[in-house]
C-alpha cells in the first residue's frame, strides 16, 4: 500500500470513528431505480439500482451509496463510494463561517468499482478540504477539493460540488439535486473529466400520505471524457423512481 493510500485510509477510519461516536442529528436511507439507453463505454442501455445513506452528526457527516448495474449484455458491475467528512468547526468549537461558507471540513472519499472483468476493478482514495455553503433557495450545497490517489490511472486532483434545490409548483413538491465532479488531466495517461449529474424529481408520495417520499422523475448525466478517455462524451437521460424510508 502506498503511503498516500495508508494516510487516506487512516483519515477515512478516523472520520468514520468520529461519525459513529457523534449523536445523530438526522439520517436518511433511500433506494433508486434508473433506466437509460444512451450510455457511453459498453452497451448503450443500463439498469441501475442504487442504495444511499446520508447522515449529519455533531462532529461529522457521512454519505454512502452503492450502485448495482446491469448492462445490455447482462454483465453486472458494482460501484460504491463512502464519503465521511469531519467538521473542523465542531471539533475546534470555533465558528469557521465567513460569507457563504458555513463550515470547513476534512473531506475523504473511498471509491470502489468491481465487475466480472478484472480490469474493471479499482480502489481510489480521495482526501482534501470541504466547505459547506449557505446559498439562498438551496436545501444544501457544498464544494470539496481533493487530491486523488488513483488505482489504475495517474494521481490527479478533483473538485466535487453537491446541491439540492426544493421548489413548489402549485401544491406539488419538487426537488432538483445532484453533483458535479471535475478532475484534472495527466499528460499521456488520461484527459480531464467533467461529470455533471442532476436528478429532477416530483414527490408523488405526498398523495399517499403526508410523510411519504416517493419520487418520480429523470436523471440527466453529462459526462465529458468519460473515464478519462479523450472525446468520449455521454449525454444520457434516465427514467427514475426513488423511495426514502
MARBA-3410 file (N, C-alpha, C, O; in Angstrom, 1 decimal):
245
0.8,-1.2,0.0,0.0,0.0,0.0,0.9,1.2,0.0,1.8,1.4,0.8 ~ 0.6,2.2,-0.9,1.4,3.4,-0.9,1.1,4.3,0.3,0.0,4.1,0.9 ~ 2.0,5.2,0.6,1.9,6.0,1.8,0.6,6.8,1.7,-0.1,6.9,2.7 ~ 0.3,7.4,0.6,-0.9,8.2,0.4,-2.1,7.4,0.7,-3.1,7.9,1.2 ~ -2.1,6.1,0.2,-3.3,5.2,0.5,-3.4,5.0,2.0,-4.5,4.9,2.5
-2.3,4.7,2.6,-2.3,4.5,4.1,-2.8,5.7,4.8,-3.7,5.6,5.7 ~ -2.4,6.9,4.5,-2.8,8.1,5.1,-4.3,8.3,4.9,-5.0,8.7,5.8 ~ -4.7,8.1,3.6,-6.1,8.3,3.3,-7.0,7.3,4.0,-8.1,7.6,4.5 ~ -6.6,6.1,4.1,-7.3,5.0,4.8,-7.4,5.4,6.3,-8.5,5.2,6.9 ~ -6.4,5.9,6.9,-6.4,6.3,8.3,-7.4,7.5,8.5,-8.2,7.5,9.4
-7.4,8.4,7.5,-8.3,9.6,7.6,-9.8,9.1,7.5,-10.6,9.6,8.2 ~ -10.0,8.2,6.6,-11.4,7.6,6.4,-11.8,6.9,7.7,-12.9,7.1,8.2 ~ -10.9,6.1,8.3,-11.2,5.4,9.5,-11.4,6.3,10.7,-12.4,6.1,11.5 ~ -10.6,7.4,10.8,-10.8,8.3,11.9,-12.1,9.1,11.7,-12.8,9.2,12.7 ~ -12.4,9.5,10.5,-13.7,10.2,10.3,-14.9,9.3,10.6,-15.9,9.7,11.2
-14.8,8.0,10.1,-15.8,7.1,10.4,-16.0,6.8,11.9,-17.1,6.7,12.4 ~ -14.9,6.7,12.6,-15.0,6.5,14.1,-15.6,7.7,14.8,-16.5,7.5,15.7 ~ -15.3,8.9,14.4,-15.9,10.1,15.0,-17.4,10.2,14.6,-18.2,10.6,15.4 ~ -17.7,9.7,13.4,-19.0,9.7,12.9,-19.9,8.8,13.8,-21.0,9.1,14.2 ~ -19.3,7.6,14.1,-20.0,6.6,15.0,-20.2,7.2,16.4,-21.2,6.9,17.1
-19.2,8.0,16.9,-19.3,8.5,18.2,-20.1,9.7,18.4,-20.5,10.1,19.5 ~ -20.6,10.3,17.3,-21.3,11.5,17.4,-22.8,11.3,17.4,-23.3,10.3,16.8 ~ -23.6,12.1,18.2,-25.0,12.0,18.1,-25.6,12.3,16.7,-25.1,13.2,16.0 ~ -26.6,11.5,16.3,-27.1,11.7,15.0,-28.1,12.9,15.0,-29.1,12.9,15.8 ~ -27.9,13.8,14.2,-28.8,15.0,14.0,-29.9,14.6,13.1,-31.1,14.8,13.4
-29.6,14.0,12.0,-30.6,13.4,11.1,-29.9,12.3,10.2,-28.7,12.3,10.1 ~ -30.7,11.4,9.7,-30.2,10.4,8.7,-31.3,10.1,7.7,-32.5,10.3,8.0 ~ -30.8,9.5,6.6,-31.8,9.2,5.5,-31.3,8.0,4.7,-30.1,7.9,4.5 ~ -32.2,7.1,4.4,-31.9,5.9,3.6,-32.9,5.9,2.4,-34.1,6.1,2.6 ~ -32.3,5.6,1.2,-33.2,5.6,0.1,-32.8,4.5,-0.9,-31.6,4.1,-0.9
-33.7,4.1,-1.8,-33.4,3.2,-2.9,-33.9,3.9,-4.2,-35.0,4.5,-4.2 ~ -33.1,3.8,-5.2,-33.4,4.4,-6.5,-33.3,3.4,-7.6,-32.3,2.5,-7.6 ~ -34.2,3.4,-8.6,-34.1,2.6,-9.8,-34.0,3.5,-11.0,-34.7,4.5,-11.1 ~ -33.0,3.2,-11.9,-32.8,4.0,-13.1,-32.7,3.1,-14.3,-32.2,2.0,-14.3 ~ -33.2,3.7,-15.4,-33.0,3.0,-16.7,-32.7,4.1,-17.8,-33.5,5.1,-17.9
-31.6,3.9,-18.5,-31.2,4.8,-19.6,-30.7,4.0,-20.7,-30.2,2.9,-20.6 ~ -30.7,4.6,-21.9,-30.3,3.9,-23.1,-29.4,4.7,-24.0,-29.4,4.6,-25.2 ~ -28.6,5.6,-23.4,-27.7,6.4,-24.2,-26.3,6.6,-23.4,-25.7,7.6,-23.4 ~ -25.9,5.5,-22.9,-24.6,5.4,-22.1,-23.4,5.3,-23.1,-23.6,4.8,-24.2 ~ -22.3,5.7,-22.7,-21.0,5.5,-23.4,-20.2,4.5,-22.7,-20.3,4.4,-21.4
-19.3,3.9,-23.4,-18.4,2.8,-22.9,-19.2,1.6,-22.5,-19.8,1.6,-21.4 ~ -19.2,0.6,-23.3,-20.0,-0.6,-23.1,-21.3,-0.4,-23.8,-21.4,0.4,-24.7 ~ -22.3,-1.2,-23.4,-23.6,-1.1,-24.1,-24.3,0.2,-23.8,-24.1,0.9,-22.8 ~ -25.2,0.6,-24.7,-25.9,1.9,-24.5,-26.9,1.9,-23.4,-27.2,2.9,-22.7 ~ -27.6,0.7,-23.2,-28.7,0.6,-22.2,-28.1,0.1,-20.9,-27.4,-0.9,-20.9
-28.6,0.6,-19.8,-28.2,0.2,-18.5,-29.4,0.3,-17.5,-30.2,1.3,-17.6 ~ -29.5,-0.6,-16.6,-30.4,-0.6,-15.5,-29.6,-0.6,-14.2,-28.7,-1.4,-14.0 ~ -29.9,0.4,-13.3,-29.1,0.6,-12.1,-30.1,0.7,-10.9,-31.1,1.4,-10.9 ~ -29.7,0.0,-9.9,-30.3,0.1,-8.6,-29.3,0.7,-7.6,-28.2,0.1,-7.5 ~ -29.7,1.7,-6.9,-28.8,2.5,-6.0,-29.4,2.5,-4.6,-30.5,2.9,-4.4
-28.6,2.1,-3.6,-28.9,2.3,-2.2,-28.0,3.4,-1.7,-26.8,3.4,-1.9 ~ -28.7,4.4,-1.0,-28.0,5.5,-0.5,-28.2,5.7,1.0,-29.3,5.4,1.5 ~ -27.2,6.2,1.7,-27.4,6.5,3.1,-26.6,7.8,3.4,-25.5,8.0,2.9 ~ -27.3,8.8,4.0,-26.7,10.0,4.4,-27.0,10.4,5.8,-28.1,10.1,6.3 ~ -26.1,10.9,6.6,-26.3,11.3,7.9,-25.5,12.5,8.3,-24.4,12.7,7.8
-26.1,13.4,9.2,-25.5,14.5,9.8,-25.3,14.2,11.2,-26.3,13.9,11.9 ~ -24.1,14.4,11.7,-23.8,14.2,13.1,-23.2,15.4,13.7,-22.9,16.4,13.0 ~ -22.9,15.4,15.0,-22.4,16.6,15.7,-21.1,17.0,15.1,-20.8,18.2,14.8 ~ -20.2,16.0,15.0,-18.8,16.3,14.6,-18.5,16.0,13.1,-17.4,16.3,12.6 ~ -19.4,15.4,12.4,-19.1,14.9,11.1,-20.4,14.7,10.3,-21.5,14.9,10.8
-20.2,14.4,9.0,-21.3,13.9,8.2,-20.8,12.8,7.3,-19.6,12.7,7.1 ~ -21.7,12.0,6.8,-21.2,10.8,6.0,-22.3,10.6,4.9,-23.5,10.7,5.1 ~ -21.7,10.2,3.7,-22.6,9.9,2.6,-22.0,8.6,2.0,-20.8,8.4,1.8 ~ -22.9,7.6,1.8,-22.6,6.3,1.2,-23.6,5.9,0.2,-24.8,6.0,0.4 ~ -23.1,5.4,-0.9,-24.0,4.8,-1.9,-23.3,3.6,-2.6,-22.1,3.5,-2.7
-24.2,2.7,-3.0,-23.7,1.5,-3.8,-24.6,1.4,-5.0,-25.8,1.3,-4.9 ~ -24.0,1.3,-6.2,-24.8,1.0,-7.5,-24.6,-0.4,-7.9,-23.5,-0.9,-7.9 ~ -25.7,-1.1,-8.2,-25.6,-2.4,-8.8,-26.2,-2.2,-10.2,-27.4,-1.8,-10.4 ~ -25.4,-2.4,-11.3,-25.7,-2.1,-12.6,-25.7,-3.3,-13.5,-24.8,-4.2,-13.4 ~ -26.7,-3.4,-14.4,-26.8,-4.5,-15.4,-26.9,-3.8,-16.8,-27.7,-3.0,-17.0
-26.0,-4.2,-17.7,-26.0,-3.6,-19.0,-26.7,-4.5,-20.0,-27.3,-5.5,-19.6 ~ -26.7,-4.1,-21.2,-27.5,-4.8,-22.3,-27.0,-6.2,-22.6,-27.7,-7.0,-23.2 ~ -25.7,-6.5,-22.2,-25.1,-7.8,-22.3,-25.3,-8.7,-21.1,-24.8,-9.8,-21.0 ~ -26.1,-8.2,-20.1,-26.4,-8.9,-18.9,-25.1,-9.0,-18.0,-25.1,-9.8,-17.1 ~ -24.2,-8.1,-18.3,-23.0,-8.0,-17.4,-23.3,-7.2,-16.2,-24.0,-6.1,-16.3
-22.9,-7.6,-15.0,-23.2,-6.9,-13.8,-21.9,-6.2,-13.3,-20.8,-6.7,-13.5 ~ -22.1,-5.1,-12.7,-21.0,-4.4,-12.0,-21.5,-3.7,-10.8,-22.7,-3.3,-10.6 ~ -20.6,-3.5,-9.8,-20.9,-2.9,-8.6,-19.9,-1.7,-8.3,-18.7,-1.9,-8.5 ~ -20.5,-0.6,-8.0,-19.7,0.6,-7.7,-20.2,1.2,-6.4,-21.4,1.3,-6.2 ~ -19.2,1.7,-5.6,-19.6,2.3,-4.3,-18.7,3.4,-3.9,-17.6,3.5,-4.4
-19.3,4.4,-3.2,-18.5,5.4,-2.6,-18.9,5.6,-1.1,-20.0,5.6,-0.8 ~ -17.8,5.8,-0.3,-18.0,6.1,1.1,-17.3,7.5,1.4,-16.1,7.6,1.2 ~ -18.1,8.5,1.8,-17.5,9.8,2.0,-17.8,10.4,3.4,-18.8,11.1,3.5 ~ -17.0,10.1,4.4,-17.1,10.8,5.7,-16.3,12.1,5.7,-15.2,12.2,5.1 ~ -16.9,13.1,6.3,-16.2,14.4,6.4,-16.3,14.8,7.9,-17.3,14.6,8.6
-15.2,15.4,8.3,-15.0,15.8,9.7,-15.1,17.3,9.8,-14.4,18.0,9.1 ~ -16.0,17.8,10.7,-16.2,19.3,10.8,-15.2,19.9,11.7,-15.1,19.6,12.9 ~ -14.4,20.8,11.1,-13.3,21.5,11.9,-13.9,22.5,12.9,-13.4,22.8,13.9 ~ -15.1,23.0,12.5,-15.8,24.0,13.3,-16.3,23.3,14.6,-16.1,23.9,15.7 ~ -16.9,22.1,14.5,-17.5,21.4,15.6,-16.3,20.9,16.5,-16.4,21.0,17.7
-15.3,20.3,15.9,-14.2,19.8,16.7,-13.5,20.8,17.5,-13.1,20.6,18.6 ~ -13.2,22.0,16.8,-12.5,23.0,17.5,-13.3,23.9,18.4,-12.8,24.6,19.3 ~ -14.6,23.8,18.2,-15.5,24.7,19.0,-15.5,26.1,18.5,-16.0,27.0,19.2 ~ -15.0,26.4,17.3,-14.9,27.7,16.8,-15.7,27.9,15.6,-15.9,27.0,14.8 ~ -16.3,29.1,15.4,-17.1,29.4,14.3,-16.2,29.7,13.1,-15.4,30.6,13.1
-16.3,28.8,12.1,-15.5,29.0,10.9,-16.2,29.5,9.7,-15.8,29.3,8.5 ~ -17.4,30.1,9.9,-18.2,30.7,8.8,-17.7,32.0,8.4,-17.1,32.8,9.2 ~ -17.8,32.3,7.1,-17.4,33.6,6.5,-18.1,33.7,5.2,-17.9,32.9,4.3 ~ -18.9,34.8,5.0,-19.6,34.9,3.7,-20.5,33.8,3.5,-21.3,33.4,4.4 ~ -20.4,33.1,2.3,-21.3,32.0,2.0,-20.8,30.7,2.7,-21.5,29.7,2.6
-19.7,30.7,3.3,-19.1,29.5,3.9,-19.7,29.3,5.3,-19.6,30.1,6.1 ~ -20.3,28.1,5.5,-20.9,27.8,6.8,-19.9,27.0,7.7,-19.9,27.2,8.9 ~ -19.1,26.2,7.1,-18.2,25.3,7.9,-17.1,24.8,7.0,-17.2,24.8,5.7 ~ -16.0,24.5,7.6,-14.8,23.9,6.9,-14.6,22.5,7.4,-14.7,22.2,8.6 ~ -14.4,21.5,6.5,-14.3,20.1,6.9,-13.1,19.4,6.3,-12.7,19.8,5.2
-12.6,18.4,6.9,-11.7,17.5,6.3,-12.5,16.5,5.5,-13.4,15.8,6.0 ~ -12.3,16.4,4.2,-13.1,15.6,3.3,-12.3,14.4,2.8,-11.2,14.5,2.4 ~ -13.0,13.2,2.9,-12.4,12.0,2.4,-13.4,11.2,1.6,-14.6,11.3,1.9 ~ -12.9,10.4,0.7,-13.8,9.5,-0.1,-13.0,8.2,-0.5,-11.9,8.3,-0.9 ~ -13.7,7.1,-0.4,-13.2,5.9,-0.9,-14.1,5.5,-2.1,-15.3,5.3,-1.9
-13.5,5.3,-3.2,-14.3,4.8,-4.4,-13.9,3.4,-4.8,-12.7,3.1,-4.8 ~ -14.8,2.5,-5.0,-14.5,1.1,-5.3,-15.4,0.7,-6.4,-16.6,0.9,-6.4 ~ -14.8,0.1,-7.4,-15.5,-0.5,-8.6,-15.2,-1.9,-8.8,-14.0,-2.3,-8.7 ~ -16.2,-2.8,-9.0,-15.9,-4.2,-9.3,-16.9,-4.7,-10.4,-17.9,-4.1,-10.6 ~ -16.4,-5.7,-11.1,-17.2,-6.2,-12.2,-16.8,-7.6,-12.5,-15.9,-8.2,-11.9
-17.4,-8.2,-13.6,-17.0,-9.5,-14.0,-15.6,-9.5,-14.6,-14.8,-10.5,-14.4 ~ -15.2,-8.5,-15.2,-13.8,-8.4,-15.8,-12.9,-7.8,-14.9,-13.1,-6.8,-14.2 ~ -11.7,-8.4,-14.7,-10.7,-8.0,-13.7,-10.3,-6.5,-13.9,-10.0,-5.8,-13.0 ~ -10.2,-6.1,-15.2,-9.7,-4.7,-15.5,-10.7,-3.7,-15.1,-10.5,-2.5,-15.2 ~ -11.9,-4.1,-14.6,-12.9,-3.1,-14.2,-12.7,-2.7,-12.7,-13.3,-1.8,-12.2
-11.9,-3.5,-12.0,-11.8,-3.3,-10.5,-10.7,-2.3,-10.2,-9.6,-2.2,-10.7 ~ -11.1,-1.4,-9.3,-10.2,-0.4,-8.8,-10.6,0.2,-7.4,-11.8,0.1,-7.1 ~ -9.7,0.7,-6.7,-9.9,1.5,-5.5,-9.2,2.8,-5.6,-8.0,2.9,-5.8 ~ -10.0,3.9,-5.4,-9.4,5.2,-5.4,-9.6,5.8,-4.0,-10.7,5.6,-3.4 ~ -8.6,6.6,-3.5,-8.7,7.2,-2.2,-8.5,8.7,-2.4,-7.5,9.2,-3.0
-9.5,9.5,-2.0,-9.5,11.0,-2.1,-9.5,11.6,-0.8,-10.1,11.2,0.2 ~ -8.7,12.7,-0.6,-8.6,13.4,0.6,-8.3,14.9,0.3,-7.6,15.2,-0.6 ~ -8.9,15.7,1.2,-8.7,17.1,1.0,-9.6,18.0,2.0,-9.7,17.6,3.1 ~ -10.1,19.1,1.5,-10.8,20.0,2.3,-12.2,20.3,1.7,-12.3,20.4,0.5 ~ -13.2,20.4,2.5,-14.5,20.7,2.1,-15.1,21.9,2.7,-14.7,22.3,3.8
-16.1,22.5,2.0,-16.8,23.7,2.5,-18.3,23.5,2.4,-18.8,23.2,1.3 ~ -19.0,23.6,3.5,-20.5,23.7,3.4,-20.9,25.1,3.2,-20.3,26.1,3.7 ~ -21.8,25.3,2.3,-22.2,26.7,1.8,-23.6,27.0,2.2,-24.5,26.2,2.2 ~ -23.8,28.3,2.4,-25.1,28.9,2.7,-25.6,29.7,1.5,-25.2,30.8,1.3 ~ -26.3,29.0,0.6,-26.8,29.7,-0.7,-28.3,29.8,-0.7,-29.0,28.7,-0.5
-28.8,30.9,-1.0,-30.3,31.1,-1.0,-31.0,30.0,-1.9,-30.5,29.7,-2.9 ~ -32.1,29.6,-1.4,-33.0,28.6,-2.1,-32.5,27.2,-2.1,-33.2,26.3,-2.6 ~ -31.3,26.9,-1.6,-30.8,25.6,-1.6,-31.1,24.9,-0.3,-31.1,25.5,0.8 ~ -31.4,23.6,-0.4,-31.6,22.8,0.8,-30.2,22.4,1.4,-30.1,22.4,2.6 ~ -29.2,22.3,0.5,-27.8,22.1,0.9,-27.0,22.4,-0.3,-27.4,22.3,-1.4
-25.7,22.7,0.0,-24.7,23.0,-1.0,-23.3,22.8,-0.4,-23.1,23.3,0.7 ~ -22.4,22.2,-1.1,-21.1,22.0,-0.6,-20.1,22.0,-1.8,-20.5,21.7,-2.9 ~ -18.8,22.2,-1.5,-17.8,22.0,-2.5,-16.6,21.4,-1.8,-16.2,21.8,-0.7 ~ -16.0,20.3,-2.4,-14.9,19.6,-1.8,-13.7,19.7,-2.8,-13.9,19.5,-4.0 ~ -12.5,19.9,-2.3,-11.3,19.8,-3.2,-10.4,18.7,-2.7,-10.1,18.6,-1.5
-10.1,17.8,-3.6,-9.4,16.5,-3.3,-8.1,16.4,-4.0,-7.9,16.9,-5.1 ~ -7.2,15.7,-3.4,-6.1,15.0,-4.1,-6.5,13.6,-4.2,-6.9,12.9,-3.2 ~ -6.5,13.0,-5.4,-6.9,11.7,-5.7,-5.8,10.7,-5.9,-4.9,10.9,-6.7 ~ -5.7,9.7,-5.0,-4.8,8.6,-5.1,-5.4,7.5,-5.9,-6.1,6.6,-5.3 ~ -5.2,7.5,-7.2,-5.9,6.6,-8.1,-5.2,5.2,-8.3,-4.0,5.1,-8.2
-6.0,4.2,-8.5,-5.5,2.8,-8.6,-5.0,2.5,-9.9,-3.9,2.0,-10.1 ~ -5.8,2.8,-11.0,-5.4,2.4,-12.3,-5.0,3.5,-13.3,-4.6,3.3,-14.4 ~ -5.2,4.8,-12.8,-4.8,6.0,-13.5,-3.8,6.7,-12.7,-3.6,6.5,-11.5 ~ -3.1,7.6,-13.3,-2.2,8.5,-12.6,-3.0,9.4,-11.6,-4.1,9.7,-11.9 ~ -2.3,9.7,-10.5,-3.0,10.5,-9.5,-3.3,11.9,-10.0,-2.5,12.4,-10.9
-4.4,12.5,-9.6,-4.8,13.8,-10.1,-5.5,14.6,-9.0,-5.5,14.2,-7.8 ~ -6.2,15.6,-9.3,-6.9,16.5,-8.4,-8.4,16.5,-8.8,-8.7,16.4,-10.0 ~ -9.3,16.6,-7.9,-10.7,16.6,-8.2,-11.5,17.7,-7.4,-11.2,17.9,-6.2 ~ -12.4,18.3,-8.0,-13.4,19.2,-7.3,-14.8,18.6,-7.4,-15.2,18.2,-8.5 ~ -15.5,18.5,-6.3,-16.8,18.0,-6.3,-17.8,19.0,-5.7,-17.6,19.5,-4.6
-18.8,19.3,-6.4,-19.9,20.2,-5.9,-21.2,19.4,-5.8,-21.5,18.7,-6.7 ~ -21.9,19.6,-4.7,-23.2,18.9,-4.5,-24.2,20.0,-4.1,-23.9,21.1,-3.6 ~ -25.5,19.7,-4.5,-26.5,20.7,-4.3,-27.9,20.1,-4.2,-28.1,19.0,-4.8 ~ -28.8,20.7,-3.6,-30.2,20.3,-3.6,-31.1,21.6,-3.5,-30.9,22.4,-2.7 ~ -32.0,21.6,-4.5,-32.9,22.8,-4.6,-34.4,22.3,-4.6,-34.8,21.8,-5.6
-35.1,22.5,-3.5,-36.5,22.2,-3.4,-37.3,23.3,-4.0,-37.0,24.5,-3.8 ~ -38.5,23.0,-4.6,-39.4,24.1,-5.0,-40.8,23.5,-5.2,-41.0,22.3,-5.2 ~ -41.7,24.4,-5.3,-43.1,24.0,-5.4,-43.7,24.6,-6.7,-43.3,25.7,-7.2 ~ -44.6,23.8,-7.3,-45.4,24.3,-8.4,-46.9,24.0,-8.0,-47.3,22.9,-8.0 ~ -47.6,25.1,-7.6,-48.9,24.9,-7.0,-48.7,24.2,-5.7,-48.0,24.7,-4.8
-49.4,23.1,-5.6,-49.3,22.3,-4.3,-48.4,21.2,-4.4,-48.2,20.4,-3.5 ~ -47.7,21.0,-5.6,-46.8,19.9,-5.8,-45.4,20.2,-5.4,-44.9,21.3,-5.6 ~ -44.7,19.2,-4.8,-43.3,19.4,-4.3,-42.3,18.8,-5.3,-42.5,17.6,-5.7 ~ -41.3,19.5,-5.6,-40.2,19.0,-6.5,-38.9,19.2,-5.8,-38.7,20.0,-4.9 ~ -37.9,18.4,-6.3,-36.5,18.6,-5.8,-35.6,18.3,-7.0,-35.7,17.4,-7.7
-34.7,19.3,-7.1,-33.6,19.2,-8.1,-32.3,19.0,-7.3,-31.9,19.9,-6.5 ~ -31.6,17.9,-7.4,-30.4,17.7,-6.7,-29.4,17.0,-7.5,-29.7,16.3,-8.5 ~ -28.1,17.1,-7.2,-27.1,16.4,-8.0,-25.7,16.8,-7.5,-25.5,17.3,-6.5 ~ -24.8,16.5,-8.5,-23.4,16.7,-8.2,-22.6,17.1,-9.5,-23.1,16.8,-10.6 ~ -21.5,17.7,-9.3,-20.6,18.0,-10.4,-19.2,17.6,-10.0,-18.7,18.2,-9.0
-18.6,16.7,-10.7,-17.2,16.3,-10.5,-16.3,16.8,-11.6,-16.7,16.6,-12.8 ~ -15.3,17.4,-11.3,-14.3,17.8,-12.3,-12.9,17.4,-11.8,-12.5,17.7,-10.7 ~ -12.2,16.7,-12.7,-10.8,16.2,-12.3,-9.8,16.7,-13.4,-10.2,16.9,-14.5 ~ -8.6,16.8,-13.0,-7.5,17.3,-13.8,-7.0,16.2,-14.8,-7.2,15.0,-14.5 ~ -6.4,16.6,-15.9,-5.8,15.7,-16.8,-4.3,15.4,-16.3,-3.7,16.2,-15.6
-3.9,14.2,-16.7,-2.5,13.9,-16.5,-1.9,13.5,-17.9,-2.4,12.5,-18.5 ~ -0.9,14.2,-18.3,-0.4,14.1,-19.7,0.1,12.6,-19.9,0.8,12.0,-19.2 ~ -0.4,12.1,-21.1,0.0,10.8,-21.5,-0.8,9.7,-20.8,-0.5,8.5,-21.1 ~ -1.7,10.0,-19.9,-2.4,9.0,-19.1,-3.9,9.1,-19.3,-4.6,8.2,-19.7 ~ -4.5,10.3,-18.9,-5.9,10.5,-19.1,-6.3,11.9,-19.2,-5.5,12.8,-18.8
-7.4,12.2,-19.8,-7.9,13.5,-20.1,-8.6,14.0,-18.8,-9.0,13.3,-17.9 ~ -8.9,15.4,-18.8,-9.7,16.0,-17.7,-11.1,15.5,-17.9,-11.6,15.5,-19.0 ~ -11.8,15.2,-16.8,-13.2,14.7,-16.8,-14.1,15.8,-16.2,-13.7,16.5,-15.3 ~ -15.3,15.8,-16.7,-16.4,16.6,-16.1,-17.6,15.7,-16.1,-18.1,15.3,-17.2 ~ -18.2,15.4,-14.9,-19.4,14.6,-14.8,-20.4,15.5,-14.0,-20.2,15.7,-12.8
-21.4,15.9,-14.7,-22.5,16.7,-14.1,-23.8,15.9,-14.2,-24.4,15.7,-15.2 ~ -24.2,15.4,-13.0,-25.4,14.6,-13.0,-26.5,15.2,-12.1,-26.2,15.6,-10.9 ~ -27.7,15.4,-12.6,-28.7,16.1,-11.9,-30.0,15.2,-11.9,-30.3,14.7,-13.0 ~ -30.7,15.1,-10.8,-32.0,14.4,-10.7,-33.1,15.5,-10.6,-33.0,16.4,-9.7 ~ -34.1,15.4,-11.4,-35.3,16.2,-11.4,-36.5,15.4,-11.0,-36.9,14.5,-11.7
-37.0,15.6,-9.8,-37.9,14.7,-9.1,-39.2,15.4,-8.6,-39.2,16.5,-8.1 ~ -40.3,14.6,-8.8,-41.6,15.1,-8.3,-42.0,14.1,-7.2,-42.0,12.9,-7.4 ~ -42.4,14.6,-6.0,-42.8,13.8,-4.9,-44.3,13.4,-5.0,-45.2,14.1,-4.6 ~ -44.5,12.2,-5.6,-45.9,11.7,-5.7,-46.3,11.1,-4.4,-47.5,10.8,-4.2 ~ -45.3,10.8,-3.5,-45.6,10.2,-2.3,-46.6,10.9,-1.4,-47.3,10.3,-0.6
-46.6,12.3,-1.5,-47.4,13.1,-0.6,-48.9,12.8,-0.9,-49.7,13.1,0.0 ~ -49.2,12.2,-2.0,-50.6,11.9,-2.3,-51.0,10.6,-1.7,-52.2,10.2,-1.7 ~ -50.0,9.8,-1.2,-50.3,8.6,-0.5,-50.4,8.9,1.0,-51.4,8.5,1.6 ~ -49.5,9.7,1.6,-49.6,10.2,2.9,-48.6,11.4,3.0,-47.7,11.5,2.3 ~ -48.9,12.3,4.0,-48.1,13.5,4.1,-46.6,13.3,4.3,-45.8,14.1,3.8
-46.2,12.2,4.9,-44.8,11.9,5.2,-44.1,11.0,4.2,-42.9,10.7,4.3 ~ -44.9,10.5,3.2,-44.3,9.5,2.2,-43.5,10.3,1.2,-44.0,11.3,0.6 ~ -42.2,9.9,1.0,-41.4,10.5,0.0,-41.1,9.5,-1.1,-40.1,8.7,-1.0 ~ -41.9,9.5,-2.1,-41.7,8.6,-3.3,-41.6,9.5,-4.5,-42.6,10.2,-4.8 ~ -40.5,9.5,-5.1,-40.2,10.4,-6.2,-40.3,9.7,-7.6,-39.8,8.6,-7.7
-40.8,10.4,-8.6,-40.7,10.0,-10.0,-40.0,11.2,-10.7,-40.2,12.4,-10.4 ~ -39.2,10.8,-11.7,-38.5,11.9,-12.4,-37.5,11.3,-13.4,-37.7,10.2,-13.9 ~ -36.5,12.1,-13.7,-35.4,11.8,-14.6,-34.1,12.2,-14.0,-34.0,13.1,-13.2 ~ -33.1,11.4,-14.4,-31.7,11.8,-14.1,-31.0,12.2,-15.4,-31.0,11.4,-16.4 ~ -30.4,13.4,-15.4,-29.6,13.8,-16.6,-28.2,13.8,-16.3,-27.7,14.4,-15.4
-27.4,13.0,-17.1,-26.0,12.9,-16.9,-25.2,13.4,-18.1,-25.4,13.0,-19.3 ~ -24.4,14.4,-17.9,-23.4,14.9,-18.9,-22.0,14.6,-18.4,-21.6,15.1,-17.4 ~ -21.4,13.7,-19.1,-20.0,13.2,-18.7,-19.1,13.4,-19.9,-19.1,12.6,-20.8 ~ -18.2,14.4,-19.8,-17.2,14.7,-20.8,-15.9,13.9,-20.5,-15.5,13.9,-19.4 ~ -15.4,13.3,-21.6,-14.2,12.5,-21.4,-14.4,11.4,-20.4,-13.6,11.3,-19.4
-15.4,10.6,-20.5,-15.8,9.6,-19.5,-14.6,8.7,-19.3,-14.0,8.2,-20.2 ~ -14.4,8.4,-18.0,-13.3,7.6,-17.5,-11.9,8.1,-18.0,-10.9,7.4,-18.0 ~ -11.9,9.4,-18.3,-10.6,10.0,-18.7,-10.2,9.7,-20.2,-9.1,10.0,-20.6 ~ -11.2,9.2,-20.9,-10.9,8.8,-22.4,-11.3,10.1,-23.2,-12.4,10.5,-23.3 ~ -10.3,10.6,-23.8,-10.5,11.8,-24.6,-11.5,11.7,-25.7,-11.4,10.7,-26.5
-12.5,12.6,-25.7,-13.5,12.5,-26.8,-14.7,11.6,-26.6,-15.6,11.6,-27.4 ~ -14.7,10.9,-25.5,-15.9,10.0,-25.1,-16.8,10.8,-24.2,-16.6,10.9,-23.0 ~ -17.9,11.3,-24.8,-18.8,12.2,-24.1,-20.2,11.6,-24.0,-20.7,11.1,-25.0 ~ -20.7,11.6,-22.8,-22.0,11.0,-22.6,-23.0,12.1,-22.2,-22.8,13.0,-21.5 ~ -24.2,11.9,-22.8,-25.3,12.8,-22.5,-26.6,11.9,-22.5,-27.2,11.6,-23.5
-26.9,11.5,-21.3,-28.0,10.5,-21.1,-29.1,11.0,-20.2,-28.8,11.7,-19.2 ~ -30.3,10.7,-20.5,-31.5,10.9,-19.7,-32.1,9.6,-19.3,-32.5,8.8,-20.1 ~ -32.1,9.3,-18.0,-32.6,8.1,-17.5,-33.9,8.3,-16.7,-34.1,9.2,-16.0 ~ -34.9,7.3,-16.9,-36.1,7.3,-16.1,-35.7,7.0,-14.6,-34.9,6.1,-14.4 ~ -36.4,7.6,-13.7,-36.0,7.4,-12.3,-37.3,7.2,-11.4,-38.3,7.8,-11.6
-37.1,6.3,-10.4,-38.0,6.2,-9.3,-37.2,6.1,-8.0,-36.2,5.3,-8.0 ~ -37.6,6.8,-7.0,-36.8,6.9,-5.7,-37.7,6.9,-4.5,-38.6,7.7,-4.5 ~ -37.4,6.0,-3.6,-38.1,6.0,-2.3,-37.3,6.1,-1.1,-36.2,5.5,-1.0 ~ -37.7,7.1,-0.2,-37.0,7.3,1.0,-37.7,6.6,2.2,-38.9,6.7,2.3 ~ -36.9,5.8,2.9,-37.5,5.1,4.0,-37.6,5.9,5.3,-38.1,5.4,6.3
END
